[in-house]
């Protein structure tokens, strides 16, 4: 972001040529957009009703629609993958990875949040996209690429106070879960209540269903 790059980081600027949902060229430099994983161009996804659709081509189109020919500013993170520069890229001051995740065009790569703090916001954006059933999150989500998920997800601290993973006093026993299906709460006696791990990132205890709904969670169906 202009004015926000660490001293010494190499900044690449120029009009973008989109290769696919997570790869662009700036001039002669091929850039792998950091912290995200787009469907491959030939990849297929399923909608909520089970219908098959070309999510890979759609992801490429959506990325082209937003950024083809637009001037981007990319911060070289000093990493390389398959000959590509790994960079955090911005369009008019906005992190394009964050916007692509929010639109449901790509998934986040949780492993990178351990190394680059800015990636923590990508995980949160993905949860919001899943809750809104945006793009690829409208149906069953395909598995992340191995390089995205091979390390543990980050500590829950960025999402909730450390004490929030423990039950509160009184009747605060409703479990707020976060998954690819969005923010869902479970009350004691429901089928999946005991299976929800409250030590995982983004989980939250509630004292009442009204409190859970007000915070943006919806009830589990069973």
C-alpha contacts under 8 A as a table, 3 or more apart, distances in Angstrom:
res1	aa1	res2	aa2	distance
1	X	4	X	5.12
1	X	5	X	6.28
1	X	73	X	7.31
1	X	89	X	7.83
1	X	90	X	5.94
1	X	93	X	5.15
1	X	94	X	7.01
1	X	95	X	7.37
2	X	5	X	6.86
2	X	73	X	8.00
2	X	93	X	6.43
5	X	9	X	6.71
5	X	75	X	7.10
6	X	9	X	5.81
9	X	75	X	6.42
9	X	76	X	6.30
9	X	77	X	7.15
10	X	75	X	5.98
10	X	76	X	5.38
11	X	73	X	6.67
11	X	74	X	5.59
11	X	75	X	4.75
11	X	76	X	6.18
12	X	26	X	7.54
12	X	73	X	5.69
12	X	74	X	5.02
12	X	75	X	6.45
12	X	76	X	7.28
13	X	26	X	7.02
13	X	71	X	6.79
13	X	72	X	5.63
13	X	73	X	4.51
13	X	74	X	6.34
14	X	26	X	5.60
14	X	27	X	6.90
14	X	70	X	7.78
14	X	71	X	4.90
14	X	72	X	5.65
14	X	73	X	6.91
15	X	26	X	6.14
15	X	27	X	7.49
15	X	68	X	7.50
15	X	69	X	4.86
15	X	70	X	4.94
15	X	71	X	4.06
15	X	72	X	6.12
16	X	24	X	6.29
16	X	25	X	5.79
16	X	26	X	5.25
16	X	27	X	7.71
16	X	67	X	6.41
16	X	68	X	5.45
16	X	69	X	4.97
16	X	70	X	5.63
16	X	71	X	6.15
16	X	72	X	6.42
17	X	24	X	5.54
17	X	25	X	5.01
17	X	26	X	6.56
17	X	64	X	7.98
17	X	67	X	7.88
17	X	68	X	5.46
17	X	69	X	6.15
18	X	21	X	7.56
18	X	23	X	6.47
18	X	24	X	4.46
18	X	25	X	6.42
18	X	60	X	7.67
18	X	63	X	7.02
18	X	64	X	5.72
18	X	67	X	7.28
18	X	68	X	5.78
19	X	22	X	7.77
19	X	23	X	5.37
19	X	24	X	5.16
19	X	25	X	7.12
19	X	60	X	7.46
20	X	23	X	5.32
20	X	24	X	7.00
20	X	38	X	7.76
20	X	40	X	7.71
20	X	41	X	6.96
20	X	59	X	7.31
20	X	60	X	4.66
20	X	63	X	7.24
20	X	64	X	8.00
21	X	37	X	7.88
21	X	38	X	5.09
21	X	39	X	7.15
21	X	40	X	7.94
21	X	56	X	7.86
21	X	59	X	5.30
21	X	60	X	4.65
21	X	61	X	7.97
21	X	62	X	7.75
21	X	63	X	5.60
21	X	105	X	7.42
21	X	106	X	7.12
22	X	32	X	6.10
22	X	33	X	5.33
22	X	36	X	6.78
22	X	37	X	6.40
22	X	38	X	5.58
22	X	106	X	7.86
23	X	30	X	7.22
23	X	31	X	5.69
23	X	32	X	4.72
23	X	33	X	5.91
24	X	30	X	5.93
24	X	31	X	5.30
24	X	32	X	6.73
24	X	33	X	7.57
25	X	28	X	6.63
25	X	29	X	5.53
25	X	30	X	4.40
25	X	31	X	5.83
26	X	29	X	5.27
26	X	30	X	6.45
26	X	31	X	7.32
27	X	30	X	7.94
29	X	84	X	7.58
29	X	85	X	7.40
30	X	83	X	7.91
30	X	84	X	5.25
30	X	85	X	6.28
31	X	84	X	5.27
31	X	85	X	4.71
31	X	86	X	5.79
31	X	87	X	6.49
32	X	81	X	7.68
32	X	84	X	5.87
32	X	85	X	5.90
32	X	86	X	4.81
32	X	87	X	6.38
33	X	36	X	6.77
33	X	86	X	6.00
33	X	87	X	5.47
33	X	88	X	6.02
33	X	89	X	6.78
33	X	97	X	6.99
34	X	86	X	5.65
34	X	87	X	5.32
34	X	88	X	5.41
34	X	97	X	7.37
35	X	97	X	7.29
35	X	108	X	5.95
35	X	109	X	5.15
35	X	110	X	7.68
35	X	112	X	6.12
35	X	119	X	6.32
35	X	122	X	7.58
35	X	148	X	7.96
36	X	97	X	6.58
36	X	101	X	7.72
36	X	106	X	6.34
36	X	107	X	5.60
36	X	108	X	4.49
36	X	109	X	5.28
36	X	148	X	7.79
37	X	106	X	5.59
37	X	107	X	5.20
37	X	108	X	6.20
37	X	109	X	6.62
37	X	144	X	7.07
37	X	145	X	6.97
37	X	148	X	7.22
38	X	56	X	7.37
38	X	59	X	6.84
38	X	105	X	6.88
38	X	106	X	4.45
38	X	107	X	6.34
39	X	42	X	7.99
39	X	43	X	5.86
39	X	55	X	6.63
39	X	56	X	4.65
39	X	59	X	6.80
39	X	106	X	6.89
40	X	43	X	5.03
40	X	56	X	5.03
40	X	57	X	7.85
41	X	55	X	7.76
41	X	56	X	4.08
41	X	57	X	5.00
41	X	59	X	7.78
41	X	60	X	6.95
42	X	54	X	7.31
42	X	56	X	5.69
42	X	57	X	6.86
43	X	54	X	6.47
43	X	55	X	6.32
43	X	56	X	4.90
43	X	57	X	7.75
44	X	52	X	6.62
44	X	53	X	5.63
44	X	54	X	4.77
44	X	55	X	5.41
44	X	56	X	6.44
45	X	52	X	5.80
45	X	53	X	5.48
45	X	54	X	6.44
45	X	55	X	5.59
45	X	136	X	7.28
45	X	139	X	7.85
45	X	140	X	7.66
45	X	141	X	7.31
45	X	142	X	6.81
46	X	49	X	7.71
46	X	50	X	5.31
46	X	51	X	5.48
46	X	52	X	4.67
46	X	53	X	6.17
46	X	139	X	5.72
46	X	140	X	6.14
46	X	141	X	7.73
47	X	50	X	5.09
47	X	51	X	5.23
47	X	52	X	6.39
47	X	53	X	7.20
47	X	138	X	5.99
47	X	139	X	4.29
47	X	140	X	6.91
48	X	51	X	7.38
48	X	138	X	5.92
48	X	139	X	4.02
48	X	140	X	6.80
49	X	139	X	7.55
50	X	139	X	7.60
54	X	57	X	5.68
54	X	58	X	6.32
55	X	58	X	4.90
55	X	59	X	5.99
55	X	136	X	6.82
56	X	59	X	5.15
56	X	60	X	6.40
57	X	60	X	5.14
57	X	61	X	6.15
58	X	61	X	4.99
58	X	62	X	6.06
58	X	105	X	7.98
59	X	62	X	5.17
59	X	63	X	6.18
59	X	105	X	5.26
59	X	106	X	7.21
60	X	63	X	5.20
60	X	64	X	6.12
61	X	64	X	5.04
61	X	65	X	5.95
62	X	65	X	5.00
62	X	66	X	6.34
62	X	105	X	7.11
63	X	66	X	5.32
63	X	67	X	6.03
63	X	68	X	7.42
63	X	100	X	7.57
63	X	105	X	7.83
64	X	67	X	5.28
64	X	68	X	4.64
65	X	68	X	6.29
66	X	70	X	7.95
67	X	70	X	5.05
67	X	71	X	7.86
67	X	91	X	7.85
70	X	91	X	7.61
71	X	91	X	6.83
72	X	89	X	6.52
72	X	90	X	5.61
72	X	91	X	5.04
72	X	92	X	7.56
73	X	89	X	5.58
73	X	90	X	5.20
73	X	91	X	6.65
74	X	87	X	5.75
74	X	88	X	5.42
74	X	89	X	3.99
74	X	90	X	6.15
75	X	87	X	5.16
75	X	88	X	5.17
75	X	89	X	6.24
76	X	79	X	7.57
76	X	85	X	6.68
76	X	86	X	6.17
76	X	87	X	4.49
76	X	88	X	6.84
77	X	85	X	7.91
77	X	86	X	5.97
77	X	87	X	5.28
77	X	88	X	7.17
78	X	85	X	7.48
78	X	86	X	6.97
78	X	87	X	7.90
79	X	85	X	6.39
79	X	86	X	5.38
79	X	87	X	7.95
80	X	83	X	6.04
80	X	84	X	5.46
80	X	85	X	5.04
80	X	86	X	5.63
81	X	84	X	5.23
81	X	85	X	6.87
81	X	86	X	7.01
88	X	95	X	7.30
88	X	97	X	7.63
89	X	95	X	5.90
89	X	96	X	5.99
89	X	97	X	7.29
90	X	93	X	5.49
90	X	94	X	5.05
90	X	95	X	4.48
90	X	96	X	5.43
91	X	94	X	5.22
91	X	95	X	6.61
91	X	96	X	6.34
94	X	98	X	8.00
94	X	99	X	7.67
95	X	98	X	5.44
95	X	99	X	6.56
96	X	99	X	5.03
96	X	100	X	6.05
97	X	100	X	5.15
97	X	101	X	6.17
97	X	122	X	7.58
98	X	101	X	5.26
98	X	102	X	6.18
98	X	121	X	7.48
98	X	122	X	5.73
98	X	125	X	6.85
99	X	102	X	5.07
99	X	103	X	6.20
100	X	103	X	5.19
100	X	104	X	6.39
100	X	105	X	5.25
100	X	106	X	5.98
101	X	104	X	5.14
101	X	105	X	5.81
101	X	106	X	5.12
101	X	107	X	5.89
101	X	108	X	6.72
101	X	122	X	6.98
101	X	125	X	6.33
101	X	126	X	5.80
101	X	129	X	7.03
102	X	105	X	7.64
102	X	125	X	5.47
102	X	126	X	6.25
102	X	128	X	7.05
102	X	129	X	5.20
102	X	134	X	7.63
103	X	106	X	7.97
103	X	129	X	6.63
103	X	134	X	5.92
103	X	135	X	6.38
104	X	107	X	7.31
104	X	126	X	7.65
104	X	129	X	5.83
104	X	130	X	7.67
104	X	133	X	7.78
104	X	134	X	4.72
104	X	135	X	4.14
104	X	136	X	5.39
104	X	137	X	6.12
105	X	135	X	5.79
105	X	136	X	6.30
106	X	136	X	7.39
107	X	126	X	6.67
107	X	144	X	7.35
108	X	122	X	5.78
108	X	123	X	5.90
108	X	126	X	6.45
108	X	148	X	7.70
109	X	112	X	6.08
109	X	113	X	7.80
109	X	122	X	7.97
109	X	123	X	7.60
109	X	144	X	7.81
109	X	148	X	4.45
109	X	149	X	6.46
110	X	113	X	5.66
110	X	114	X	7.88
110	X	119	X	7.63
110	X	120	X	7.77
110	X	123	X	6.41
110	X	148	X	6.48
110	X	149	X	6.47
110	X	151	X	7.71
110	X	152	X	7.41
110	X	153	X	5.18
110	X	154	X	6.88
111	X	114	X	5.98
111	X	115	X	7.80
111	X	148	X	5.98
111	X	149	X	5.96
111	X	150	X	6.84
111	X	151	X	4.91
111	X	152	X	5.97
111	X	153	X	5.70
111	X	154	X	7.26
112	X	115	X	5.30
112	X	116	X	5.96
112	X	119	X	6.38
112	X	148	X	7.66
113	X	116	X	5.15
113	X	117	X	5.54
113	X	118	X	7.17
113	X	119	X	4.78
113	X	120	X	5.22
113	X	153	X	7.51
113	X	154	X	6.12
114	X	117	X	7.02
114	X	153	X	7.69
114	X	154	X	5.96
116	X	119	X	5.76
116	X	120	X	7.83
117	X	120	X	5.66
118	X	121	X	6.10
118	X	122	X	7.64
119	X	122	X	5.09
119	X	123	X	6.95
120	X	123	X	5.49
120	X	124	X	6.80
120	X	154	X	7.81
120	X	158	X	7.40
121	X	124	X	5.17
121	X	125	X	6.11
122	X	125	X	5.00
122	X	126	X	6.19
123	X	126	X	5.17
123	X	127	X	6.52
124	X	127	X	5.20
124	X	128	X	6.50
124	X	159	X	7.91
125	X	128	X	5.12
125	X	129	X	6.20
126	X	129	X	4.95
126	X	130	X	6.06
127	X	130	X	5.10
127	X	131	X	6.16
127	X	178	X	7.05
127	X	179	X	7.15
127	X	180	X	7.05
127	X	182	X	6.24
127	X	183	X	7.71
128	X	131	X	5.04
128	X	132	X	6.23
128	X	182	X	7.15
129	X	132	X	5.06
129	X	133	X	5.99
129	X	134	X	5.30
129	X	137	X	6.85
130	X	133	X	4.87
130	X	134	X	6.35
130	X	137	X	5.14
130	X	138	X	7.40
130	X	179	X	7.76
130	X	180	X	5.48
130	X	181	X	5.91
130	X	182	X	5.06
131	X	134	X	7.89
131	X	180	X	7.59
131	X	181	X	6.24
131	X	182	X	3.69
131	X	183	X	6.12
132	X	137	X	8.00
132	X	182	X	7.41
133	X	136	X	7.66
133	X	137	X	4.85
133	X	138	X	4.17
133	X	139	X	7.43
133	X	181	X	7.81
133	X	182	X	7.91
134	X	137	X	5.28
134	X	138	X	5.58
135	X	138	X	5.74
136	X	139	X	6.68
136	X	141	X	6.50
137	X	140	X	6.85
137	X	141	X	5.94
137	X	180	X	7.18
137	X	181	X	7.89
141	X	180	X	7.24
144	X	148	X	6.21
144	X	149	X	6.50
145	X	148	X	5.44
145	X	149	X	6.82
146	X	149	X	5.43
146	X	150	X	5.72
147	X	150	X	5.64
148	X	151	X	7.60
149	X	152	X	7.19
149	X	153	X	7.91
153	X	201	X	7.66
154	X	201	X	7.24
155	X	158	X	7.18
155	X	200	X	7.96
155	X	201	X	6.31
156	X	159	X	5.59
156	X	160	X	6.24
156	X	162	X	7.40
156	X	199	X	7.82
156	X	200	X	6.61
156	X	201	X	4.07
156	X	202	X	5.97
157	X	160	X	5.38
157	X	161	X	5.84
157	X	162	X	5.79
157	X	201	X	7.75
158	X	161	X	7.75
159	X	201	X	7.10
159	X	202	X	5.56
160	X	164	X	6.22
160	X	165	X	7.96
160	X	202	X	6.63
160	X	203	X	7.86
160	X	204	X	7.62
161	X	164	X	5.42
161	X	165	X	7.93
162	X	165	X	6.45
163	X	166	X	5.93
164	X	167	X	7.28
164	X	168	X	7.77
164	X	204	X	6.25
164	X	205	X	6.83
165	X	198	X	5.63
165	X	199	X	5.67
165	X	203	X	6.78
165	X	204	X	6.35
165	X	205	X	7.14
166	X	198	X	7.47
166	X	205	X	7.54
167	X	172	X	6.29
167	X	173	X	6.36
167	X	205	X	6.22
168	X	171	X	7.69
168	X	172	X	5.45
168	X	173	X	7.62
168	X	205	X	7.21
168	X	207	X	7.99
169	X	172	X	6.33
170	X	207	X	7.89
171	X	207	X	5.68
171	X	208	X	7.96
172	X	205	X	6.29
172	X	206	X	5.14
172	X	207	X	3.63
172	X	208	X	6.94
173	X	187	X	7.20
173	X	188	X	7.25
173	X	205	X	6.38
173	X	206	X	6.37
173	X	207	X	6.29
174	X	185	X	6.65
174	X	186	X	5.82
174	X	187	X	4.89
174	X	188	X	6.88
174	X	205	X	5.67
174	X	206	X	4.97
174	X	207	X	6.28
174	X	208	X	6.88
174	X	209	X	7.51
175	X	185	X	5.39
175	X	186	X	5.17
175	X	187	X	6.55
175	X	193	X	7.30
175	X	196	X	7.36
175	X	198	X	7.40
175	X	203	X	7.39
175	X	204	X	6.22
175	X	205	X	5.06
175	X	206	X	6.48
176	X	183	X	6.90
176	X	184	X	5.85
176	X	185	X	4.20
176	X	186	X	6.49
176	X	203	X	5.49
176	X	204	X	4.78
176	X	205	X	5.80
176	X	206	X	6.99
176	X	212	X	7.34
176	X	217	X	6.96
177	X	183	X	5.81
177	X	184	X	5.23
177	X	185	X	5.71
177	X	186	X	7.55
177	X	196	X	6.80
177	X	198	X	7.79
177	X	202	X	7.36
177	X	203	X	5.19
177	X	204	X	6.95
178	X	181	X	7.55
178	X	182	X	5.70
178	X	183	X	4.65
178	X	184	X	6.34
178	X	202	X	6.22
178	X	203	X	6.28
179	X	182	X	5.31
179	X	183	X	6.63
179	X	184	X	7.88
181	X	184	X	7.72
183	X	216	X	7.06
183	X	217	X	4.78
183	X	218	X	6.33
184	X	217	X	5.13
184	X	218	X	4.85
184	X	219	X	5.53
184	X	220	X	5.68
185	X	212	X	6.99
185	X	217	X	6.05
185	X	218	X	6.00
185	X	219	X	5.06
185	X	220	X	5.79
186	X	190	X	6.53
186	X	192	X	7.30
186	X	193	X	5.53
186	X	219	X	6.48
186	X	220	X	5.67
187	X	190	X	5.99
187	X	193	X	6.47
188	X	193	X	5.99
189	X	193	X	6.70
190	X	193	X	5.41
190	X	222	X	5.73
191	X	194	X	7.67
191	X	222	X	5.89
192	X	195	X	5.19
192	X	196	X	6.65
192	X	222	X	7.54
193	X	196	X	5.76
194	X	197	X	7.89
197	X	200	X	5.90
198	X	201	X	7.99
198	X	203	X	5.56
198	X	204	X	7.16
199	X	203	X	7.19
200	X	203	X	6.29
206	X	209	X	7.28
206	X	211	X	6.38
206	X	212	X	5.89
207	X	211	X	6.74
207	X	212	X	7.91
208	X	211	X	5.22
208	X	212	X	6.46
209	X	212	X	4.98
209	X	213	X	6.15
209	X	219	X	7.97
210	X	213	X	5.22
210	X	214	X	6.11
211	X	214	X	5.14
211	X	215	X	6.31
212	X	215	X	5.21
212	X	216	X	6.58
212	X	217	X	5.37
212	X	218	X	7.30
213	X	216	X	5.17
213	X	217	X	4.97
213	X	218	X	5.85
213	X	219	X	7.89
214	X	217	X	7.35
